[in-house]
């Protein structure tokens, strides 16, 4: 099993080009399964694993109090792992195929009202270079709906201020173009005009830099967002992903079609984007209940 897991990891890195975060999740799930086999004294050979073994594993996860979403993710990992083994002819039948995925309650993503977004975007003090940088970061996150991991990976030459568009490298190394508006353009212009005062290291191409002149990290963006949430007096719990959800929700509310939003967000499947239709439906119901005299 350990040998096959190593081969699968190499496949994910070399052929699928998954992100380090995804690779770490897959490895953790497979190690969890491996520990279960050892604890249950099941031989660590794939031919001894059948659908009953998979069901026993899921039952053990439930006894540990793990959520249905976590259980579903671990099952998806096992399906991918055994599918790889079948493809490479190490195994004839995928034992995880006959196991039903635990039902997951749909959670609607949180989003900010327009007034809250504007308060957040205007909270950085733009007198210094770090304030200019932070304003540009917040504006670009909301203007494009990109992930934080995509934003920290941006290079200076990925952004076209004249055309109002940026190149984004998404999950699996997929490239897409995202437009941004005049406010984000101005914020980026103000920052880039003084970017050199952060003393970037030789050959440093990162668009957004920390105060030491190196490419900014996702953790630093989380910290600066926390700071501006407090400054803007926003009460609800907000993550960088909340700006992505707000971007999609506001576009849909304004009449954008779902397929366009899918392209802008970089979703591989339209079903992932469809969560926003449920979100706006819930919002419409609340408005109706509040405003209609016969509601």
C-alpha positions as CSV (number, residue, x, y, z in Angstrom):
1,X,0.0,0.0,0.0
2,X,2.8,2.5,0.9
3,X,4.4,1.9,-2.5
4,X,1.1,2.5,-4.3
5,X,0.4,5.6,-2.3
6,X,3.8,7.0,-3.3
7,X,3.1,6.2,-7.0
8,X,-0.3,7.9,-6.7
9,X,1.4,11.0,-5.1
10,X,3.9,11.2,-8.0
11,X,1.0,10.9,-10.5
12,X,-0.9,13.8,-8.8
13,X,2.2,16.0,-8.8
14,X,3.5,15.0,-12.3
15,X,0.5,14.4,-14.4
16,X,-2.4,16.1,-12.6
17,X,-0.4,19.1,-11.4
18,X,-2.4,19.5,-8.3
19,X,-1.7,22.3,-5.8
20,X,0.5,21.5,-2.7
21,X,-2.7,22.0,-0.5
22,X,-4.6,19.4,-2.5
23,X,-1.7,17.0,-2.4
24,X,-1.4,17.4,1.3
25,X,-5.2,16.6,1.7
26,X,-4.9,13.5,-0.4
27,X,-1.9,12.2,1.5
28,X,-3.6,12.9,4.9
29,X,-6.7,11.0,3.8
30,X,-4.8,8.0,2.5
31,X,-2.6,7.8,5.6
32,X,-5.8,7.9,7.7
33,X,-7.1,4.9,5.7
34,X,-3.7,3.2,6.1
35,X,-3.8,3.6,9.9
36,X,-7.4,2.2,9.9
37,X,-6.1,-1.0,8.1
38,X,-3.3,-1.4,10.6
39,X,-5.6,-0.9,13.5
40,X,-8.1,-3.5,12.1
41,X,-5.3,-5.8,11.3
42,X,-6.3,-5.9,7.6
43,X,-3.3,-6.9,5.4
44,X,-1.8,-3.9,3.7
45,X,-2.4,-5.3,0.2
46,X,-4.9,-3.9,-2.2
47,X,-6.4,-7.3,-3.1
48,X,-7.7,-7.7,0.4
49,X,-9.7,-4.4,0.3
50,X,-13.3,-4.6,-0.8
51,X,-16.4,-2.4,-0.5
52,X,-17.1,-3.8,3.0
53,X,-13.6,-2.6,4.1
54,X,-14.5,0.9,2.7
55,X,-17.8,0.9,4.6
56,X,-16.1,-0.1,7.8
57,X,-13.6,2.7,7.4
58,X,-16.5,5.2,6.9
59,X,-18.2,3.8,10.0
60,X,-15.0,4.4,12.0
61,X,-14.9,8.0,10.8
62,X,-18.5,8.5,12.0
63,X,-17.7,7.0,15.4
64,X,-14.8,9.6,15.6
65,X,-17.4,12.3,15.1
66,X,-16.2,13.6,11.7
67,X,-18.6,15.5,9.6
68,X,-20.4,14.1,6.5
69,X,-18.4,16.5,4.4
70,X,-15.1,15.2,5.7
71,X,-16.2,11.6,5.2
72,X,-17.3,12.4,1.7
73,X,-13.9,13.9,0.9
74,X,-12.0,10.9,2.2
75,X,-14.2,8.6,0.2
76,X,-13.6,10.7,-2.9
77,X,-9.8,10.4,-2.3
78,X,-10.1,6.6,-2.0
79,X,-12.1,6.5,-5.3
80,X,-9.4,8.5,-7.0
81,X,-6.7,6.3,-5.5
82,X,-8.2,3.0,-6.5
83,X,-9.2,4.4,-10.0
84,X,-5.5,5.1,-10.5
85,X,-4.6,1.6,-9.5
86,X,-7.1,0.1,-11.9
87,X,-5.9,2.4,-14.7
88,X,-2.3,1.2,-14.0
89,X,-3.5,-2.4,-13.9
90,X,-2.4,-2.9,-10.3
91,X,-6.1,-3.7,-9.5
92,X,-9.0,-5.0,-11.5
93,X,-12.0,-3.5,-9.6
94,X,-12.3,-0.2,-7.8
95,X,-13.7,-1.3,-4.3
96,X,-14.8,2.2,-3.5
97,X,-17.3,2.5,-6.4
98,X,-20.1,0.6,-4.7
99,X,-20.1,2.8,-1.6
100,X,-22.6,5.6,-1.4
101,X,-21.4,9.1,-0.6
102,X,-22.6,10.4,2.8
103,X,-25.3,13.0,2.3
104,X,-24.0,16.5,2.9
105,X,-26.3,19.4,4.0
106,X,-25.8,22.3,1.6
107,X,-24.2,25.3,3.2
108,X,-24.8,28.6,1.5
109,X,-21.6,30.7,1.2
110,X,-21.5,33.9,3.2
111,X,-21.3,37.2,1.3
112,X,-21.1,40.9,2.1
113,X,-23.7,43.6,1.3
114,X,-22.4,46.3,-1.2
115,X,-22.2,48.8,1.6
116,X,-20.0,46.4,3.7
117,X,-17.7,45.8,0.7
118,X,-17.3,49.5,0.1
119,X,-16.5,50.1,3.8
120,X,-13.9,47.3,3.7
121,X,-12.3,48.5,0.4
122,X,-12.0,52.1,1.7
123,X,-10.5,51.2,5.1
124,X,-6.7,51.1,4.2
125,X,-4.8,54.3,4.9
126,X,-3.3,55.1,1.5
127,X,-0.7,57.6,2.7
128,X,2.0,54.9,2.9
129,X,3.1,52.2,0.5
130,X,1.6,49.3,2.6
131,X,-1.8,51.0,2.7
132,X,-1.6,51.5,-1.1
133,X,-0.7,47.8,-1.5
134,X,-3.5,46.7,0.8
135,X,-6.1,48.8,-1.1
136,X,-4.9,47.3,-4.4
137,X,-5.1,43.7,-2.9
138,X,-8.7,44.2,-1.6
139,X,-9.8,45.9,-4.8
140,X,-8.4,43.2,-7.0
141,X,-9.8,40.4,-4.9
142,X,-13.3,41.8,-5.1
143,X,-13.0,43.0,-8.8
144,X,-11.9,39.6,-10.1
145,X,-13.2,37.1,-7.6
146,X,-9.9,35.3,-7.7
147,X,-8.7,33.0,-4.9
148,X,-6.0,34.2,-2.5
149,X,-3.7,31.5,-3.7
150,X,-4.1,32.9,-7.2
151,X,-3.5,36.5,-6.1
152,X,-0.2,35.7,-4.2
153,X,1.0,33.9,-7.4
154,X,0.5,37.0,-9.6
155,X,3.5,38.5,-11.2
156,X,3.9,42.2,-12.3
157,X,3.7,41.3,-16.0
158,X,0.4,39.3,-15.5
159,X,-1.5,42.6,-15.0
160,X,-2.4,44.8,-18.0
161,X,-3.5,48.2,-16.5
162,X,-4.3,49.6,-19.9
163,X,-6.6,46.8,-20.9
164,X,-8.0,46.3,-17.4
165,X,-7.3,42.6,-17.4
166,X,-5.1,40.2,-15.5
167,X,-3.8,36.7,-16.3
168,X,-4.6,34.2,-13.5
169,X,-3.1,30.8,-13.0
170,X,-5.8,28.7,-11.4
171,X,-6.1,25.1,-10.0
172,X,-4.2,22.5,-12.0
173,X,-2.2,25.2,-13.7
174,X,-5.2,26.4,-15.8
175,X,-4.9,29.9,-17.2
176,X,-7.7,32.3,-17.5
177,X,-8.1,36.1,-18.0
178,X,-10.1,38.2,-15.6
179,X,-11.2,41.8,-16.3
180,X,-11.2,44.5,-13.5
181,X,-12.8,47.9,-13.4
182,X,-11.6,51.5,-12.9
183,X,-11.3,51.4,-9.1
184,X,-9.0,48.4,-9.1
185,X,-7.0,49.9,-12.0
186,X,-6.5,53.1,-10.1
187,X,-5.5,51.2,-6.9
188,X,-3.1,49.1,-8.8
189,X,-1.6,52.1,-10.6
190,X,-1.1,53.9,-7.2
191,X,0.6,50.9,-5.7
192,X,2.8,50.0,-8.7
193,X,4.0,53.6,-9.0
194,X,5.7,53.1,-5.5
195,X,6.3,49.3,-5.5
196,X,10.0,49.8,-5.8
197,X,10.1,51.5,-2.3
198,X,9.6,48.1,-0.8
199,X,13.0,47.2,-2.2
200,X,12.1,44.0,-4.1
201,X,15.0,41.4,-4.2
202,X,16.8,41.0,-7.5
203,X,14.6,39.1,-9.9
204,X,11.5,39.3,-7.7
205,X,8.6,39.3,-10.1
206,X,5.8,39.0,-7.5
207,X,3.1,41.7,-7.9
208,X,2.3,42.1,-4.2
209,X,5.3,42.3,-1.8
210,X,5.7,42.2,2.0
211,X,7.6,44.9,3.8
212,X,10.8,42.9,3.3
213,X,10.5,43.1,-0.4
214,X,9.5,39.4,-0.9
215,X,6.3,38.0,-2.4
216,X,3.4,38.3,0.0
217,X,2.0,35.1,1.6
218,X,-1.6,33.9,1.9
219,X,-1.3,34.1,5.7
220,X,-0.3,37.8,5.5
221,X,-3.4,38.5,3.4
222,X,-5.5,36.8,6.0
223,X,-3.9,39.0,8.7
224,X,-4.4,42.2,6.8
225,X,-8.0,41.3,6.0
226,X,-8.6,40.7,9.8
227,X,-7.2,44.2,10.5
228,X,-9.4,45.9,8.0
229,X,-12.5,44.0,9.1
230,X,-12.1,45.5,12.6
231,X,-11.3,48.9,11.1
232,X,-14.5,48.9,9.0
233,X,-16.5,47.6,12.0
234,X,-17.9,44.6,10.2
235,X,-19.5,42.2,12.6
236,X,-19.7,38.9,10.7
237,X,-16.9,36.4,10.3
238,X,-15.2,37.1,7.0
239,X,-12.5,35.2,5.2
240,X,-10.7,36.2,2.0
241,X,-13.0,33.7,0.2
242,X,-16.0,35.9,1.4
243,X,-14.9,38.5,-1.2
244,X,-15.0,35.8,-3.8
245,X,-18.5,34.8,-2.8
246,X,-19.6,38.5,-2.7
247,X,-18.2,39.0,-6.2
248,X,-20.2,36.1,-7.6
249,X,-23.4,37.0,-5.7
250,X,-23.3,40.7,-6.7
251,X,-22.8,39.8,-10.4
252,X,-25.7,37.4,-10.3
253,X,-27.9,39.9,-8.6
254,X,-27.0,42.4,-11.3
255,X,-28.1,40.0,-14.1
256,X,-24.9,38.2,-15.1
257,X,-25.4,34.8,-16.5
258,X,-24.2,31.7,-14.6
259,X,-21.9,30.5,-17.4
260,X,-20.0,33.8,-17.4
261,X,-19.6,33.7,-13.7
262,X,-18.3,30.2,-14.0
263,X,-15.6,31.4,-16.4
264,X,-14.7,34.3,-14.2
265,X,-14.4,32.2,-11.1
266,X,-12.4,29.5,-12.9
267,X,-14.8,26.7,-11.9
268,X,-14.3,23.5,-13.8
269,X,-18.0,22.5,-13.4
270,X,-21.1,24.7,-13.7
271,X,-22.6,22.7,-10.8
272,X,-20.0,24.3,-8.5
273,X,-21.2,27.8,-9.6
274,X,-24.9,26.9,-9.1
275,X,-24.7,27.3,-5.4
276,X,-25.0,31.1,-6.0
277,X,-28.5,30.6,-7.6
278,X,-29.7,29.0,-4.3
279,X,-28.1,31.9,-2.4
280,X,-29.9,34.5,-4.4
281,X,-33.2,32.5,-4.2
282,X,-32.9,32.6,-0.4
283,X,-32.3,36.3,-0.5
284,X,-35.4,36.8,-2.8
285,X,-37.5,34.9,-0.3
286,X,-36.4,37.1,2.6
287,X,-37.1,40.3,0.6
288,X,-40.5,38.9,-0.4
289,X,-41.4,37.9,3.2
290,X,-40.4,41.3,4.4
291,X,-42.0,43.4,1.7
292,X,-45.1,41.7,0.4
293,X,-48.3,42.6,2.2
294,X,-49.6,39.0,1.9
295,X,-46.4,37.2,2.6
